[in-house]
Amino acid sequence: MDPRGTTSPEQGAAHSLDRERLFSTIAQMARYAAMRYKRAVEKLQILAEACDRIKLFWVDTEPFLKAVYAFGEVVDGADPLEAVQVAVAINLPPEEVPWESSPQGADWLADELRLSKGGFVYFWRSYLDPVWNHHIRGPVRIWSVDGGSDEQALATLEARDFGSLNRLVPEPADERLQLREDLEAALAHLREVRDKYWDRDWRREHRGYGRYPENELWEAVGGFLDLADASRSSKLDT
């Protein structure tokens, strides 16, 4: 740089080359960080096997884990993909599994299934609710407590025969109704978290597994706002 603070053409070219190298390096790192489709299917197979093992924990009681569904990029055949998206149906009533929440007992299950170890984006759903919603579109069941691993679904994914997948797709009216119910549940949950946030017993109950009361509040706000945005968009489309 000369005394007047300007950049010479030679320096400008060098800086431009450095930026190009930097962007190239970032792009290469992003490619390495992405997951190949074959690995994504392998992760689903490993997850289904883990579910079979976990099921044995509830020999004398009603199982907490009910079913697991894959959705998103992995069932659409993206390659590479950023993460494997799954929805996990658990044995809790809908009011205890509001959208984007982490229900009681779910953190332990996520650790046991290694969902929290990376490579997965997972969402909890009550087994009494439809697994699909405004975000979980066309899910494919890969495991259930009654049938175990869905070998046909996993084999179909491995073969990339996406047209043969048994996707769960609701009628538009049913989807709008579920969205309304999810929104009402999320609002009720947000109000409950607000009202109990400074209660000592509540804060103690919602601390552990690396989580804090702040996580509960953040998830309650995020879940409600996501559903509110989806509801607004749905009204605009009708």
Sequence and secondary structure as in RCSB ss.txt:
>XXXX:A:sequence
MDPRGTTSPEQGAAHSLDRERLFSTIAQMARYAAMRYKRAVEKLQILAEACDRIKLFWVDTEPFLKAVYAFGEVV
DGADPLEAVQVAVAINLPPEEVPWESSPQGADWLADELRLSKGGFVYFWRSYLDPVWNHHIRGPVRIWSVDGGSD
EQALATLEARDFGSLNRLVPEPADERLQLREDLEAALAHLREVRDKYWDRDWRREHRGYGRYPENELWEAVGGFL
DLADASRSSKLDT
>XXXX:A:secstr
  TTS   HHHHHHHHHHHHHHHHHHHHHHHHHSB HHHHHHHHHHHHHHHHHHHGGGSSS  SEEEEEEETHHH
HT SSBS EEEEEEESS GGGS TT   TTHHHHHHHTTGGGSSEEEEEEETTS S  SSS S EEEEETTTEE 
HHHHHHHHTT GGG       HHHHHHHHHHHHHHHHHHHHHHHHHTT HHHHHHT BTTB HHHHHHHHHHHHH
HHHHHHHHHHHH 
